[in-house]
Amino acid sequence: MRRSMRQLSALAAFLCAAAPACCAADSWFTLRFQEFERGGVLMWPLLACSVLALGFAVERFIMMRPDRIVPLPFVKHVRALVAAGEFDRAMAYCRKHRNPAASVFTVALTLNERPSISNAVIRSTVEDLGAREMDDLALRIRPLLVISNISPLLGLLGTIFGIIKAFNVVASESGLGRADLLAAGISEALITTAAGLLIAIPTLAFYHYFRGILEGRVSERMEITLRAFLEDLFERRGER
């Protein structure tokens, strides 16, 4: 019984201590929601931009790792099959995987089945396909660049609408000589500009981060992988 009373007392003390923090959190969210409403109707497309930017960034973090684009275990297995001359098994293995390296390998192995095609043609085709795969990956991060460009413009448009509204209020009979009304209106109008910049800055940073990964580690790994694959293929295929 005493133990239960002590537990109830501890729980009550914890709830009493947590109550101010909960109230403070509620007040903070209430204040942010009020600012959102004061920003006007363009805060909704800005909110959509922020959600899209976050979704794209998380998806790119997951999908744009070098190990996903050019998986080393996959590459080693394909190279081993090619070195052993098991081209059919290598092609079947590539078709089971969905990554840029597998797509390029499949085309190269398909061309290898035609004796009339020279090694130079295969090399040129593989290099072109590798560059195209890198371009496709670059297109997948382009939405981040678009959002980072649109968000400040939406914020600026909202600010212009807000300033027009503020001047209309001041120009009305009830607002004549009321500088405080003008100041209040302009402060509300600037909310959308701030929101647009808060979305655009990290989104643009994410875009350049992913672009750096593509142009750096991913591009280098793809180039090295394709070169090694072609060496194995041509060594087994012979001069043609």
N, C-alpha and C positions, 0 to 999 in steps of 0.2 A: 504493500500500500504506500509506504513512504517512498519507495523507488518510483512508483507511478506519479506521485505528487511532485517529486524532483524533476521527472521528465516533463510534466506539464508546465512546471515553473520555468524550465529551460526553454521550452517551446514558446511560452508567452513572452519571455525576455527576447528571444530571437525575433518574434513577430514585431515586437515593439521597436527593436533596433532597425528592422528592415522597412518598417512603414515609412519613415522619412525618405529613404532612398527611393522607394516605389513612387512616393508622391512627387519627388524631384524628377524622376524619369517621366512620369505622366505629364508634369508641367512642361518639361523640355519638348516632348512630342506634341503637346498641345500648341506650344509656341511655334514649332516648325510647321504644323498644319495651318495655323493662322497665317503665317508668312506665305505659305503655298497658295492659299486662297487669295491673299492680297495681290499676288503676282499676276492674277488674271487668267484668262482662258488659255493663253499660250504656255502656261506652266504644264498643261497636260501633254502636248507634244514633246516638251522638254523632258517630262518624266518618262515618256515612251523612249526617247533617245537614250536616256540613262540606263533603262532596263535592257535595251538592245545592245548597248555598248558593253554592259556587264556580261550579258549572255555570250556575245561574240568573244570577249576576252577570255572567259572561262573555257569556252569550247576550243579556242586556239591554244590555250595553255595545255590542254589535254592532247590535242591532235597534232600539234606542230613540234613535238619533241623529235630530235634527230633519230631516236630509236624507233619511232613509229614510221617515219618517212623512209629511212634506210635501215631496217632491222639487221643488226650484225649476225645473229644466229641464222636468219633466213639467207643472207648473202653467203655465209660460209657453206651452208648446205647446198645451195645452188652451184657454187663454184666447185665443190667436191664432186657433184654429179657430172658437171661439164668436163672436169679434168679426167673423169673416168670414162667419158664418151657416152654416158647415158643421157642423151639429149631428150628423149621422149619423157623420161622420168622427171628431168629438170623442168620441162615445159609444163607437165601436169602439176608439178609442185608449185610453179609460179602462178598457174591459173587458180590455185586454191587460195592465194593470198591477194589482198587488196592493198597495195602500197605502190608508190611511184616507181620504186626499183623493180618490182615484179612486172609492172606494165612494160617497162623498157626491155627487161630480160625476155619477156614473152615474144616481143616483136623480133628481137635479135635471133632467138632460137628458131622462129618461123622462117626468117630469111636464110638461116643456116641450112635448112632442109633443101634449099634450091642450089645445087652445085654451080649453076651458071652465074650466080651473084658473087661478085668479088669481095674480098675482105675490106677493101676501101669503101665500097658501097655500104656494107654493114656498119663500119665505123662511123661513117658520115650520118647514117640514119640514127644510130644510137646516140650520137652527140646531139643531133637535132631534137630527138625525143626527150633526152635529159633536160635540155634547155626549155622545152615546152612544158615539161612537168614542173619545173621551177617557176615558170610564168604562171601556171595554174595555181600553184601554192601562193604566189604573190597576190593573185586576184582574190583569194579567200580572206585576206586581211584588209582588202580595200574598203569593206563596209566601215571599219574603224576610222579610216581617213575621211570618209563621207560624213559620218556622224560628227567627227571633230570639226568639220567645216560648217555643217548645218547648225549645230547647237548655238554658237555665238550669234549667228544671223537671226535665229528665232528669238534669242534673248534681246537682241537689239530691236527687232520688230516689236516685241512686247513693250520695251521701254518707250519707243516712239508712240505707241498707242496710249500708254500710261501718261506720257507728258501731254499729249493732246487732250486727254480726259481731264488732267489737272488744270490746264489752262482754260478749258471750257467751264470748269467749276469756278475758277477765279473770275472769269469774265461775266459770270452770271450776277444778277443783282445781289444775291445773298452772299457772294464771295468778294465783292468789291472791297479793295483795300485790305484783304486778309492774306498777308504773306505767309502765315502759318499754314493755310490751306494749300498754297502752292508748294511749300516745302514738303508737306505730308504727301501730296500727290506725286512729287518727283521721287521721294524716297521709296514709295511703293513701286513706281515705274522701274526703278533700278534693280528691283529684285530679280526680274527676268534676265537682265544682263549678267548679274552675278551667277544665277543658276546656269546660264549657258556657258559661261567660262569655267565653272566648276565641273561641268560635264566634259567640255572640250579639252581641257588641259590634260587630265589623266588618260583620256581616250587617245589623244595624239601621242602621248608617251607610250602607251601600249602598242600603237601602230609601229612606231620606230623601234621598239623593243623586238617585236616579232620580225620586222624587216631585217634587223641586224642579225637575228638568228638565221633567217633564210640565206642572207648574203654571206654569212660567215660559216658557222659549223655545218649547216645542212648542205649548202652548196659545195663545200670542200669534201664532205663525206660522199656526196653523190658523184662528184668528179673522180675521186679515188676509186670508188666502188666500180664504176663503169669501166675505168681504165683496166683494173685488175680482171674484171669479168671478160673483157675483150681479149686480154692476153691469154687467159685460159682457153677461151674459145678458139682463137687463131692457132694456138699451139696444137690443139687437138685436130683442128680442121686442116692445117697445113697452108702453104702459100697458094693463093688463088688470085 
